[in-house]
């Protein structure tokens, strides 16, 4: 039996939970799914493997599927690492034609075990901690990033000033950094590291109403007794005892939170990165820059010498532009959506030359139809639509390339309710799931 491990993460409201729910739904109900693989490969015998994954860590596929079918709502975002293990058989018509006996037909069918690692995109903010094993190097990286990026440099300047106080104590330094992280969250900045500040030990995301109190209550580290914050070189030299404590806490966090995730990635055959391009356009150029930097940090960690096991384990990276059903059909047919995806992430081919890179457009649950005019779609918007009526709405054409700058108000995309059958035997309509599955799992 062959075994494959695939890791999945998402950037900027990517719809990762829906992606995985729909993919597993297609596989379980393959006879009713519009799911076609290359070389006439056929999937059969999908079954969930219960052993090897703790119940609390298992991706709750069946619960999400039932909830979507009956409540017609998107599944909630997963906020911590989850796993799913399944098995299926696959065979091709070519292989079956080449054999005559029932026995050889049985041998032509292959059994595949698939282990899925689903982790929130917020954890990617810790990629710099994976790439830099030394606390000082990580600190220098963080302040260089604050200085070089307009969206961060004001907060970075204030943090530096707070840390340059005389007789600096760890509680004061941690408090100043927590206030900085709160300002990043408030301004939708993704570089929240350590990521446990945003995702608590139970995987719960910090809610808006918690922001003001979080600076005093939420630790930046494993717990209140092991917090750490980036310290400028001058502060480290002036406060050697503080720097020593921070270095120790940094190493604990790196060992207990960051390395286990990257070790799991190291054992994966493929990595799927989901990117919500409409959300990036609606967020403005700084959100685009921030999210792109998070991905580059991930590449740095994957290419770091300490993680060279990647070169022999991780073979493929699939970049996926999600929510294609919210885009004008013309922009999909002309390849504009895929072009923006490639432009954003083309450095992957230089930074990770040993990886096979794939580029895909996807909608895990296709929930719109073309409208009566160009750049119009029909669907059930979830904003300002209390009666949940299917209406026609306008969407903004995609730019041919990422602009030098843009105003988020220039773009209009509508979030819609999912078009889901009440019959769970009928999986959602989709675009691209089969191609992504073929690339990441079957090859």
C-alpha positions in Angstrom: 0.0 0.0 0.0 1.3 3.4 -1.0 1.3 6.2 1.6 1.2 10.0 0.9 1.1 12.9 3.3 -0.2 16.3 2.2 -0.1 19.5 4.2 -2.7 22.3 3.6 -2.6 25.9 4.7 -4.2 29.1 3.6 -3.5 32.8 3.3 -6.0 35.7 3.8 -9.4 34.1 4.3 -8.7 31.4 1.8 -11.6 29.1 2.5 -9.3 26.3 3.7 -11.9 24.5 5.7 -14.3 24.5 2.8 -11.6 23.3 0.5 -10.8 20.2 2.6 -14.4 19.5 3.4 -15.4 19.5 -0.2 -12.4 17.5 -1.3 -13.2 14.7 1.2 -16.8 14.9 0.3 -16.0 14.4 -3.4 -13.8 11.4 -2.6 -16.4 9.8 -0.3 -19.2 10.2 -2.8 -17.1 9.7 -5.9 -19.9 8.0 -7.8 -21.9 11.2 -7.7 -19.0 13.7 -8.0 -17.8 15.5 -11.1 -14.2 14.5 -10.3 -12.0 13.5 -13.1 -8.3 12.5 -12.9 -5.7 12.2 -15.7 -5.0 8.9 -17.4 -8.6 7.7 -16.7 -7.7 7.0 -13.1 -10.7 5.9 -11.1 -11.1 6.3 -7.3 -13.1 3.8 -5.3 -13.4 2.4 -1.8 -12.9 5.6 0.2 -12.8 5.0 3.9 -11.7 6.9 7.0 -9.0 5.4 9.1 -9.7 6.1 12.8 -6.4 4.9 14.3 -3.2 7.0 14.5 -5.0 10.3 15.0 -6.3 11.5 18.3 -10.0 12.3 18.2 -9.5 15.9 19.4 -7.0 16.5 16.6 -9.1 15.0 13.8 -10.5 17.3 11.1 -14.3 17.0 11.7 -15.2 16.4 8.1 -18.6 14.6 8.7 -19.7 17.3 11.2 -18.8 20.1 8.7 -20.6 18.2 5.8 -23.8 17.7 7.8 -23.8 21.3 9.0 -23.3 22.7 5.5 -26.1 20.5 4.0 -28.7 21.4 6.7 -27.7 25.0 7.5 -26.4 26.2 4.2 -23.5 28.0 5.8 -19.8 27.8 5.2 -17.9 25.7 7.8 -16.1 27.7 10.4 -12.4 28.4 10.1 -10.1 25.8 11.7 -7.7 27.6 14.1 -5.3 24.9 15.1 -3.5 21.9 13.6 -5.8 19.1 12.6 -5.3 15.8 10.8 -7.2 13.4 8.7 -6.3 9.9 7.6 -8.1 8.0 4.9 -7.6 5.2 2.4 -8.9 4.6 -1.1 -8.2 2.4 -4.1 -7.4 3.7 -7.6 -6.9 2.1 -11.0 -6.8 3.2 -14.6 -8.7 1.9 -17.6 -5.4 1.3 -19.4 -4.2 -1.0 -16.7 -7.5 -3.0 -16.7 -7.5 -3.3 -20.5 -4.0 -4.8 -20.5 -5.0 -7.7 -18.3 -7.4 -10.5 -19.0 -8.0 -12.4 -15.8 -9.9 -11.4 -12.7 -6.8 -12.1 -10.7 -4.6 -9.7 -12.7 -7.3 -7.0 -12.6 -7.3 -7.3 -8.8 -3.5 -6.7 -8.8 -3.8 -3.7 -11.1 -5.8 -1.8 -8.4 -3.6 0.2 -6.0 -4.4 1.1 -2.4 -3.4 4.5 -1.2 -3.3 5.8 2.4 -3.6 9.6 2.6 -2.5 11.5 5.7 -3.6 15.2 5.7 -2.0 17.9 7.9 -4.3 20.9 8.0 -2.7 23.9 9.7 -3.9 27.6 10.0 -2.1 30.2 8.0 -1.5 32.2 11.2 1.2 29.6 12.1 3.2 30.6 9.0 4.0 33.9 10.9 6.3 31.6 13.0 8.3 30.6 9.9 11.0 33.2 10.8 11.4 31.4 14.1 11.9 28.2 12.2 14.4 29.8 9.9 16.4 31.5 12.7 17.4 29.2 15.5 19.2 32.0 17.3 17.1 34.5 19.3 19.4 37.4 18.3 19.1 36.7 14.6 15.3 36.4 14.9 15.2 39.7 16.8 17.3 41.5 14.1 15.1 40.1 11.4 11.9 41.3 13.1 13.2 44.9 13.6 14.6 45.0 10.0 11.2 44.0 8.8 9.5 46.7 10.9 11.9 49.3 9.6 11.5 48.3 6.0 7.7 48.0 5.8 5.6 51.2 6.0 2.7 49.4 7.6 4.9 48.2 10.5 7.5 50.9 11.0 5.5 53.2 13.3 4.7 50.4 15.7 8.3 49.1 15.4 9.7 52.6 16.3 7.4 52.8 19.4 8.4 49.3 20.4 12.1 50.1 20.1 11.7 53.2 22.2 9.8 51.3 24.9 12.6 48.6 25.0 15.4 51.2 25.4 14.2 52.1 28.9 16.7 51.7 31.7 16.7 48.6 33.9 14.3 46.9 31.5 12.4 44.0 33.1 10.9 41.0 31.2 7.4 42.0 32.2 7.8 45.5 30.8 9.4 44.2 27.6 6.7 41.6 27.1 3.9 44.1 27.8 5.3 46.5 25.2 5.5 43.7 22.6 1.9 42.6 23.4 0.7 46.1 22.8 2.5 46.1 19.5 0.9 42.7 18.5 -2.5 44.1 19.4 -1.9 47.1 17.1 -1.0 44.6 14.3 -4.2 42.6 14.8 -6.3 45.8 14.9 -4.7 46.9 11.6 -5.1 43.4 10.0 -1.3 42.8 9.9 -0.5 39.1 9.6 3.0 39.1 11.2 1.7 38.0 14.7 4.6 36.0 16.1 4.6 34.0 18.4 1.4 32.9 16.8 0.0 31.7 20.1 -0.8 35.3 20.9 -3.4 35.1 18.1 -4.3 31.4 18.5 -4.5 30.3 22.1 -3.7 26.8 23.4 -7.1 25.5 22.4 -6.8 27.0 18.9 -9.2 29.8 19.5 -8.6 33.0 17.5 -8.5 36.3 19.3 -11.9 38.0 19.0 -12.1 41.8 18.4 -13.7 42.5 21.8 -10.7 40.8 23.4 -8.1 43.0 21.8 -7.9 45.8 24.4 -7.6 43.3 27.3 -5.3 40.9 25.5 -2.2 43.2 26.0 -2.4 42.6 29.7 -3.9 39.1 29.7 -2.6 37.1 26.7 1.0 35.9 26.9 3.4 36.3 24.0 5.0 32.8 24.4 4.0 29.4 25.7 2.6 30.9 28.9 2.8 33.9 31.2 6.1 32.6 32.7 7.9 32.0 29.4 7.2 35.1 27.3 9.7 36.6 24.8 9.9 39.6 22.5 12.4 40.7 19.8 15.1 42.8 21.3 17.4 45.2 19.3 21.1 44.4 19.5 21.8 47.4 21.7 19.1 46.3 24.2 20.5 42.8 24.3 23.9 44.1 25.0 22.7 46.5 27.7 20.5 43.9 29.4 22.4 40.6 29.2 20.3 38.8 31.9 17.0 39.8 30.2 18.4 38.7 26.8 19.4 35.3 28.4 15.9 34.8 29.7 14.3 35.7 26.4 16.7 33.4 24.6 15.7 30.5 26.8 11.9 31.2 26.3 12.4 31.6 22.6 14.1 28.2 22.4 11.3 26.6 24.4 8.7 28.0 22.1 10.6 27.0 19.0 11.0 23.5 20.3 7.5 22.9 21.5 5.4 24.8 18.9 7.4 25.7 15.8 9.6 22.6 15.2 6.8 20.0 15.6 4.9 21.8 12.8 7.9 22.1 10.5 8.9 18.5 11.3 5.4 17.5 10.1 5.9 19.5 7.0 9.3 17.8 6.5 7.5 14.5 6.3 5.0 15.7 3.8 5.1 14.8 0.1 3.1 17.9 -1.0 2.2 21.3 0.3 -1.0 23.1 -0.8 -1.1 26.8 -0.2 -4.5 28.4 -0.7 -4.6 32.1 -1.5 -7.7 34.3 -1.5 -6.9 36.9 -4.2 -10.2 38.8 -3.9 -9.5 39.3 -0.2 -6.0 40.6 -1.0 -7.4 43.1 -3.5 -10.1 44.2 -1.0 -7.4 44.6 1.7 -5.1 47.0 -0.2 -1.5 46.9 -1.2 -0.1 46.7 2.3 -2.1 43.5 3.1 -0.8 42.1 -0.2 2.8 43.0 0.8 2.3 41.5 4.3 0.9 38.2 3.1 3.5 37.8 0.4 6.2 38.3 3.0 4.7 35.6 5.2 4.9 33.2 2.2 8.5 34.2 1.6 9.3 33.6 5.3 7.9 30.1 4.8 10.2 29.6 1.8 13.1 30.7 3.9 12.3 28.1 6.5 11.8 25.4 3.9 15.2 26.2 2.4 17.0 26.6 5.8 19.9 24.1 6.1 18.5 22.8 9.4 15.4 21.6 7.5 17.3 20.1 4.5 15.1 17.0 5.0 12.6 18.9 2.9 14.8 18.3 -0.2 14.1 14.6 0.1 10.5 14.6 1.4 8.6 17.6 0.2 8.5 17.3 -3.6 5.6 19.5 -4.7 4.0 22.8 -3.8 0.5 23.6 -5.2 -0.4 27.3 -5.2 -4.2 27.6 -5.4 -6.2 30.8 -6.1 -9.5 30.0 -4.2 -13.0 31.4 -4.5 -12.9 31.4 -8.3 -16.7 31.6 -8.4 -16.5 35.2 -7.1 -14.5 36.3 -10.1 -15.8 37.4 -13.5 -15.8 34.3 -15.8 -13.8 36.3 -18.4 -10.9 36.7 -15.9 -10.8 32.9 -15.5 -11.0 32.2 -19.2 -8.3 34.7 -20.0 -6.1 33.3 -17.3 -5.9 36.6 -15.4 -6.6 35.0 -12.0 -3.9 32.4 -12.5 -1.5 35.1 -13.8 -1.9 37.1 -10.5 -1.3 34.0 -8.5 2.0 33.3 -10.4 3.1 36.9 -10.2 2.7 36.9 -6.5 4.6 33.7 -5.9 7.0 33.2 -8.8 10.0 33.5 -6.4 9.1 30.1 -5.2 10.8 28.6 -8.3 14.1 30.4 -7.4 14.0 29.9 -3.7 13.0 26.2 -3.9 14.5 25.0 -7.1 14.1 21.3 -6.2 10.3 21.6 -5.8 7.8 20.9 -8.6 5.5 23.9 -8.5 1.8 23.8 -9.7 -0.6 26.7 -10.3 -4.3 26.2 -9.9 -7.6 28.1 -9.8 -10.2 26.6 -7.6 -13.7 26.9 -6.1 -14.4 24.2 -3.6 -18.1 24.9 -3.7 -19.2 26.8 -6.9 -22.0 29.0 -5.7 -22.6 31.5 -8.5 -23.7 31.6 -12.2 -23.0 34.1 -15.0 -25.3 37.2 -14.9 -27.0 38.8 -17.8 -24.3 41.3 -18.5 -20.5 41.3 -18.6 -18.9 41.3 -15.1 -22.2 40.3 -13.4 -22.8 37.2 -11.4 -25.9 35.6 -9.8 -25.8 34.2 -6.3 -27.2 34.6 -2.8 -25.1 37.3 -1.1 -24.8 37.0 2.6 -24.7 40.8 3.2 -27.8 43.0 3.1 -29.9 40.0 2.0 -31.9 38.9 5.0 -34.4 36.9 2.8 -31.5 35.0 1.2 -32.7 35.8 -2.3 -30.7 34.9 -5.4 -29.8 38.2 -7.1 -27.6 39.6 -9.8 -24.6 41.6 -8.7 -21.5 43.3 -10.3 -17.9 42.2 -9.7 -14.8 44.2 -10.5 -12.6 42.9 -13.4 -9.2 41.7 -12.2 -6.1 43.8 -13.1 -3.8 42.3 -15.6 -1.0 42.6 -13.0 -0.7 43.6 -9.4 -0.7 47.4 -9.4 2.0 49.6 -7.8 -0.7 50.8 -5.4 -4.4 50.6 -5.2 -7.4 51.7 -3.1 -9.4 48.8 -1.7 -12.6 50.6 -2.6 -11.7 50.1 -6.3 -12.7 46.5 -6.0 -16.0 44.8 -5.4 -16.5 41.1 -4.7 -19.6 39.6 -3.0 -19.4 36.8 -0.5 -22.3 34.4 -1.1 -24.0 31.6 0.7 -22.9 28.1 -0.4 -24.9 26.3 -3.0 -25.3 22.9 -1.2 -27.6 20.0 -1.8 -29.6 18.8 1.2 -28.8 15.3 0.0 -25.3 14.6 1.4 -24.8 12.0 -1.3 -24.5 14.9 -3.7 -21.2 16.7 -3.2 -20.9 20.4 -4.1 -20.1 21.6 -7.6 -16.5 22.6 -7.7 -13.7 23.7 -10.0 -10.2 22.4 -9.8 -10.3 20.0 -6.8 -9.6 17.0 -9.1 -6.6 18.7 -10.8 -5.1 19.7 -7.4 -5.7 16.2 -6.0 -4.1 14.6 -9.0 -1.0 16.9 -8.6 -0.6 16.6 -4.9 -1.6 13.0 -4.2 -1.8 10.7 -7.3 1.5 11.7 -9.0 
